[in-house]
Amino acid sequence: MRRFDLFMPPEWAPHEATLMAWPVARNLIHPERYREIRSAYADFANAIADYEPVLMLTNSEDLIGARRLLDSRICLLELPHDDGWLRDSGPTVVFCSADRGGRPERIALNWRFNAWGGKYPNWELDDRVPIGLADALDLERMDVDLVLEGGSIHVDGAGLLLTTAECLLHPGRNPGCEQAGIEAELETLLGCHSTIWLPWGIAGDETDGHVDNVACFTAPGRLLLQVAGAGDSENFRRSEANRAALRDWQEASGRQLEIIEIEQPPVRRDAAGRRLARSYINFYLANGAAIVPVFGAEAKATDERFLGCLAELLPDRRIVPVDAADLVTEGGSVHCITQQLPALPD
């Protein structure tokens, strides 16, 4: 297959649907809070359903409970899975160029999944989710011999790929693989010609620094970067290193990015003292809307500043804030639990 035969549309391109997976009580970090976590999933799914179809994967034992909490417009698909982080366990759907100017086809890239570098047991069902979804959606499937989670990559739709070295070069994922080799394979599979490697994600992120918690594109060449002030020494060091990497990339490539720095939410820890990976970058672009995590309480001021910033950046979308305070105790937010199914162009 020739370079650029495959192309990953940016998240703001039209969606046919949003794919999600209902949380599984036995595999939560805090299983005693299952009621709150499933309510948070339902809140985000119901918000998205106002703008586009939602397909929710459920285990058989969760069908009744999910149906009770979810909007009637949301379709349920019984498909066995271990956890509800579908951005990471699900397929990445890309376009394949058609021959002789015909309509492109969609292909589900089936990355290998090993529970974020082997951190948790019970991931075998999740590793098979892309197979079941490709069959259910009648998509051609391409199996990729690379451990990768969807939260570790972003594209701008104009040839740029964004990721972090902290995650993709983690020894628990693809030991023995060099950065250059990973970069070349991803650029071919996603239709990109240049990769920006940020050194770090945010502190407290047990995914080993997924890029969707620290930076994202909202338009070709426009990048949002979450940063910390000097009062948060751990994330401040990470922010400085990421700024330096972006300067170096621009100088080496001769290209300029529009970089918009986003103030992080205030630091919060759980009852055990574990830092929560709170991020505004972890929003989701549905058709005509941005579904945005907010945290309230001590984060109310930064919530409002980010919502205002995003409204200016995305004037054609409705900004929909949804409380993510419960969901983030499990390690992620709305972008982590969603995966877009891109719509084929007319």
N, C-alpha and C positions, 0 to 999 in steps of 0.2 A: 504493500500500500504506500503510495507516494506521500511525501510530506504535504501537509495542509489538506489532504483528502478528508480529514476529520476536523471538526470545529465545535468548540464548546460555546454556546451562546452566553452572553453575560446575563446576570440574574434579572436585569431590568427588561430583557426581551420578553415578548408575550409568552405566557404559560398556558398550557392546556389544563393543568391541574397542579395542586400541591400534594405531595406524598408525605405521609406521617406514619408513625407506629405508636400504638398505645403503650404506656409504661407498664413494666412487669414488676409486680410487688417484690418478688423474691430476690431480684437483682438490684434493687435500689441501695444507695448508700445509707439512706434512712428509711428502711421499710416501715417503720412505725408511723411515718408521715405519708403513707400511700394515698390517703384521702385527699390531702392538700396537693400532692403532686399530680394526681390524675385530674383534679379540678383545674390546675394550672395548664395542663395539656389541653383540656377542653376549652378553656378561655381563649387560648391562642388559636386553636383549630376553628372555633366558632367565629372569631374575628376575621380570619382568613376567608371563611366561607361566604362572607358578605361580598367578596371581590372575585373569587374564582372557585371552581370545584375543588373539593378536598377528598382524597382517598386515604382512609385510615386503616392500617394493618392492625389486626387484633388476633390474639390467641383465643382459642375456643372458649376458655373459661372466663374471658373478659368481655365477650360479646354483649351480654345483657347490661353490664355496668357501663360500658362505653356508650351503648345506644341511649342509655338513660341520660347521660350528661351532654351528649353531642347534638348539635343542630340536626334536624331531620334531613337537611340537604347533604350532609356528609355521608359518603358511601363507606361501608365497612367491608373489608376483605379479610377473610380468615386466612392468615398466613403465619405459621409458627416463627417466633423470634424471641431473643433473649432480653432485649433492652429496647428503649424507646428513642435512641439517638439515631434517627434514620439518615441524617446528613452524613453520618460516618459509616454506617453499615450498608446503606443503600447504594444503588448504582448511580453513576454520573451519566446522564443522557446527553449525547453529542449528535451533531449532524454529520452525515457522510455525503460528500458531494456526489451528485447524480451524473451519470454519463449523458453526453449529448444534450446538455442543457435541461434535463428533466428535473422533476421535483426531488429535493434531497430526501434521504431516509434518516431515521433515528436509530442510533445504536446505543445500547446500555453497556457502559464499561463496567465490568465486574472486577473491581479491585479485590485483592485479598484483605481480609479483616481478621485481626488477632487481638481485639479488645485493647487497643491503644498500647501496643507493645507488650502484650501479655500481662497487663496489670490485674485483670479479673478472670475468673473461670467462667465457664458457661457462655462461650461465644460462638459455638459451632453452628447454632441455628442462625445467628446474625450473619455469619459468613455465607450462608445459602440464600439470604433474602434477595439479593439481586437476581438469582436464578428464578425464584418464584415470581418476582415482580415482572421480569422480562417476559415470562410465559403469560402472566395475567394480562399484561398490556400489549401483547403480541409485538414485542420489540425484538429485533435481532440482538444477540448478546455477544460481546467480545470479552473473553477472559484475559485478564492482565496479571502477569506474574510479578506483582508489586504490591506490597502492603501499603495501603494509603486510605486515609479517611477524607471524606468530602470537605470537612471543616478545615483541612490543611491547605486548601487552594482557593484562589480567586482569579478570575480573568476579567479583562476590561473590554473584550469583544473586538479589540483592534490589535491583537497580537501580543499583549502583555500578560504574563503569568506572575502571580504574587504568592509567596509562601514563606515559611520560616525554616532556618537551618536547625533550630532547636527541635522541631518535630520531624521533618523529613530525613534528617541525618541521625536520628536517635537509633542507637544500636538494637533496640528491641523490635524494630520494624524490618529493616532490610540490611542486616549485617553483611559487610563485604561490598556493598554497593557504594560507588563513589558519587560525589555530588554531580560531576559532569555527566555521568551515565543516567542518573535519575532525571536531571534537567533535560537531556536530549530525548528521553522516552516520553516525558510529560509534554514537552513542546510538540512532539509528533502527534500524540494522542489527543491533545486539546487544541491543536491548530494555532500555536503561539510561536513567536520568533525570538522572544527575549524573556528572561526570568529575573525577577527581582527577589533576592534572598534577604529577608530581614533576619537578623541574628536571633531575635527573641519574640515570644508571645508575652502574655502578661503573667505576673506572679500569681500563684494559686491555681493555675490551670493544669489539671492533672492529665490533660491530653498532650502534655509536653509542648505547649505553645502553639496551639492552632491559630492560624492567621486570622480566622473569622472572629477572634476575640480582640485583635489588636489593630487590624487594618483591613480596608476593603476599597474597592472601586465603586463609584456611583455614576461614572460616565467614562468614556475613553480618556485615559491620561489623567483622571482626577481621582485622588486617593485620600481617604480619611484615615488618620492615624491617631489612635488613642494614646495620650501621653500623661505622665505624672509629674507633679512638682517635686521639689527637693525634699519636702516633708515626708514623702514615701520613698525612702532610700532604695528599696529593692526595685520598684518599678521605675524610679527616676534613672537608675543606671541602665535599665533596659531601654527606656525611651531615648536616652542619649545615644546608645549604640544603634538603635534603629534609625534615628535621624542621620547619623554618620553614614550608615549603609546606603540610605537614599541619596545623600549628597554624592557619595562615591559612584553609585550607579549612574546618576545623571551626568557626572563628569566623564565617566568612561564611555557612556553611550552617546553623548552629545544631545540627549533629549531632556526636555524639561517636563516635570510633572507639576500639576496643580496639587499641592499638598495642603490639606486642611487639618489642623490639629484639634483634637477633641479632648476636652478635659475628662479624666476618668471619674467614675462615681467615688464617693468616700469609701475608705477601706472598711470592710465588715468581716467579722469572723463568726464561725458557728460556735456552738456550746463547747465543743472540744478544742477550740482555739485554732481551727483550720481556716486559713484565709479563703474567702469566697472569690471566685473568678468573675467579678462583676464587670460587665462591658456594655457600652452603648453601641459598639460596632456590630454586635451580634443581633442586628435587626434583619428583617426579611422583607424583600420587595415582592409583593403580590401584584396582580394586574390592577393598576390605578391606585395603589396604596403602599405605604410602608408600615409594617407591623413592628412596633418599637418597644423593646423592654424598658421599663422604668422600675424604680426601686422604692420611691417614697421615703417617708421619715427624714433621716438626715441627708438623704440624696435628693430631696425635693428641688433644691436650687439648681443642681447640676442636671437633673431631669429636665427642668424647664428650659435651661440654656441649650441642651442638645436638641430638644424638640423644636425650638425656634430655629436653630441652625439647619436642621434637616428640612424644615418647611421652606427655607430660602433656597436650599440646594435642589429640592425636588418639588418645584411649584406645581407640577401637573399631577401630583399624587396626594391623596389624603393621608395625613400622618395620624396613625392610630396607636396610642400608647396602651400597653397592657402590662399589668403588674407582674414582674418577674421575680419578686422577692422569694417566693417559695421555690420556683423552679431552679434558681441559681444555687440553692443549697445542695442540689444533686450534681452540680458541676457545669451547667450550661444554660442556654437560653433559647430564644425562638429560632434562630438560624440553625442551631444544633439539632433541633427536632423536626426540621422541615427539609424537603428536597424538591426542587422544582422539576416538573415535567415540561420541557420547552415545547411550545406549539410549533408545528411545521408552518413555514411561510406559505402564504396564499399563492 
